[in-house]
Amino acid sequence: MSFLHRTLFRLSWLAAGLFSLLAGAAQPGEVLLAGKGQSTVLSVNGQSTILSVNGQSTVLSVKEMLIRIETGQPQLQAYRAESAAAGYTIGLAKNSLVPDLTLGYQAGYATDNNITGMSYPGIVMPISGPVFNRESYDLVPGTALAAFLQWTPLTFGQRAAAVEKASAVFKLAGSNYDNALFQQRYAGILIYLDLVYLQKLLASQQANIQRVQTGLQQSLVLTKEGLRPGLDTVQFQSLLAQGIMEQLNTERLYRAQQQELSRLTGFTGNPQDLVISDTSLAMILPALPDTTGPYTQNPGYRYQQAQVALSTASLKQIERSWRPKLELWANAYSRGSGIGADGVLDKSAGWSLTRNNYGAGIQLSFPLLSFAKMNIQKKQYRSLLQSDQARLSQVSINLQRQIGTAENNYTQNLRIAAQAPIQSRAARLSYEGLRLSYQSGLVDFTRLTQGQYQLLNAEMMEAGAYLQVWRALLDIGVSKGNLNLFTDQLK
């Protein structure tokens, strides 16, 4: 054995000991993640699950996640409160039919030149008193008690238009909440699928690390016996380090998605304690459900529909603003004055309600000269309505195309997923054959690592192919506004 070979041999044993400390503690089916407070990936019967080290994990299924998203986000609570507030505008519009009755009492001091005509602006109708032929600035009291009634029983359609607009505002606010909730749930499912894939990838990468470790041990023995060059050992060590780094990078992505899922669900604990339970998505294929339903249930479409309804109601309110109003007015009041009609001062009488009056009448008003202003507003709101109708048409076209694309993706991804297990089995058999051939000295390091890479790539593609089918099904459900097309497939 040459000096170079002996040196490489010694270095390989030292490096092997180091990597054994870093990665050798992992048992078959278990991923060792270095660092305090991190988790392990356990693989049982092909299903991998990330468990929290502290034992306080929160298991989360897709359906449970959707419930948490609805109740745990302050942003959605804000939309819900806005919708509730918009609902009160309907009551306010209807409340205009209720008469307005105002009671008031006034008291004050004024000069006796015209105390009988004193009143403050507000509910007391002005009244005139006698004008004296002398100037006097003595202060005398005066009081008044009044009840003022105003009622608008007939608006010739203006009140109905206001109620219709308020209802449209309420529906728009509700549609806005539904759309926001739908989008957040969609985002949550996408993150969940990413977590399933990354978890499966972590398990595949751990299996690959174990295969590299096995190859490293074999190369050490074969190098010691002089059957393999020491360079193979160094190359295995490089592959081992690369595999560990790739696994750590995947774990970083997994943790980032855990953080995002924690935000969407309003989870207040440690995001690393979230454990997904629907991991079988990476191993089973969904059955295509009945997708003949219309896309008009899509929250984005319904929101735009509500916007068109609001623009229609706003235009109707403008059109009916140029109509008359019939109002009923009534006033009853009592007053007291410190000076009589004959000019005699009696200050004590100012505090007594000695004069009573009442009156009632109707008023029909019509904004005759506001026609020009109203006509400009009608043109403005007609243009806004045409804009919203065009947006609704565009949303309709977009959803139809999305449904077609999603259904085509589902069909094609289903065909790809059918080939993925075949590729995995063939790659696994190929690797096993190359591993035995390497032990026998029939193939070199390059051929073995090629087979190993093909196996890892096949395992990753199999998990990705299955999840792409689920993703296409999700896209169908999103386009039709029915996430149950996805969730009903979960066992």
KANORBEL-V234649 format. One record per residue. N is the residue number from 0. PHI is phi as a letter, one per 40 degrees, with the letter a starting at -180 (999 if undefined). Layout:
# KANORBEL-V234649
n = {N	N}
phi = {PHI	PHI}
This chain:
# KANORBEL-V234649
n = {0	1	2	3	4	5	6	7	8	9	10	11	12	13	14	15	16	17	18	19	20	21	22	23	24	25	26	27	28	29	30	31	32	33	34	35	36	37	38	39	40	41	42	43	44	45	46	47	48	49	50	51	52	53	54	55	56	57	58	59	60	61	62	63	64	65	66	67	68	69	70	71	72	73	74	75	76	77	78	79	80	81	82	83	84	85	86	87	88	89	90	91	92	93	94	95	96	97	98	99	100	101	102	103	104	105	106	107	108	109	110	111	112	113	114	115	116	117	118	119	120	121	122	123	124	125	126	127	128	129	130	131	132	133	134	135	136	137	138	139	140	141	142	143	144	145	146	147	148	149	150	151	152	153	154	155	156	157	158	159	160	161	162	163	164	165	166	167	168	169	170	171	172	173	174	175	176	177	178	179	180	181	182	183	184	185	186	187	188	189	190	191	192	193	194	195	196	197	198	199	200	201	202	203	204	205	206	207	208	209	210	211	212	213	214	215	216	217	218	219	220	221	222	223	224	225	226	227	228	229	230	231	232	233	234	235	236	237	238	239	240	241	242	243	244	245	246	247	248	249	250	251	252	253	254	255	256	257	258	259	260	261	262	263	264	265	266	267	268	269	270	271	272	273	274	275	276	277	278	279	280	281	282	283	284	285	286	287	288	289	290	291	292	293	294	295	296	297	298	299	300	301	302	303	304	305	306	307	308	309	310	311	312	313	314	315	316	317	318	319	320	321	322	323	324	325	326	327	328	329	330	331	332	333	334	335	336	337	338	339	340	341	342	343	344	345	346	347	348	349	350	351	352	353	354	355	356	357	358	359	360	361	362	363	364	365	366	367	368	369	370	371	372	373	374	375	376	377	378	379	380	381	382	383	384	385	386	387	388	389	390	391	392	393	394	395	396	397	398	399	400	401	402	403	404	405	406	407	408	409	410	411	412	413	414	415	416	417	418	419	420	421	422	423	424	425	426	427	428	429	430	431	432	433	434	435	436	437	438	439	440	441	442	443	444	445	446	447	448	449	450	451	452	453	454	455	456	457	458	459	460	461	462	463	464	465	466	467	468	469	470	471	472	473	474	475	476	477	478	479	480	481	482	483	484	485	486	487	488	489	490}
phi = {999	c	c	c	c	c	c	c	c	c	c	c	c	c	c	c	c	c	c	c	c	c	b	c	c	c	c	d	g	b	b	c	b	c	h	c	g	c	b	b	b	b	b	b	f	g	b	b	b	c	b	c	c	c	g	b	c	b	c	b	c	c	c	c	c	c	c	c	c	c	b	b	b	d	c	c	c	c	c	c	c	c	c	c	c	c	c	c	c	c	c	c	c	c	c	c	c	c	c	b	b	b	b	a	b	b	a	a	b	a	c	c	c	a	c	c	b	c	a	c	c	i	c	c	c	c	b	b	b	c	b	c	c	b	c	a	b	c	c	b	c	a	b	a	b	b	b	b	b	b	a	b	c	b	b	f	g	c	c	c	c	c	c	c	c	c	c	c	c	c	c	c	c	c	c	c	c	c	c	c	c	c	c	c	c	c	c	c	c	c	c	c	c	c	c	c	c	c	c	c	c	c	c	c	c	c	c	c	c	c	c	c	c	c	c	c	c	c	c	c	c	c	c	c	c	g	c	b	c	c	c	d	c	c	c	c	c	c	c	c	c	c	c	c	c	c	c	c	c	c	c	c	c	c	c	c	c	c	c	c	c	c	c	c	c	g	c	c	c	c	d	c	c	c	b	c	b	c	c	c	c	c	b	b	b	c	c	c	c	c	b	c	c	c	c	c	c	c	d	c	c	c	c	c	c	c	c	c	c	c	c	c	c	c	c	c	c	c	c	c	c	c	b	c	b	b	b	b	b	a	a	b	a	b	b	b	b	c	b	c	c	c	g	c	c	a	c	c	c	c	c	b	c	b	b	b	a	a	a	a	a	b	b	b	b	a	c	c	c	c	c	c	c	c	c	c	c	c	c	c	c	c	c	c	c	c	c	c	c	c	c	c	c	c	c	c	c	c	c	c	c	c	c	c	c	c	c	c	c	c	c	c	c	c	c	c	c	c	c	c	c	c	c	c	c	c	c	c	c	c	c	c	c	c	c	c	c	c	c	c	g	c	b	c	c	c	c	c	c	c	c	c	c	c	c	c	c	c	c	c	c	c	c	c	c	c	c	c	c	c	c	c	c	c	c	c	c	c	c	c	g	b	c	c	d	c	c	c	c	c	c}
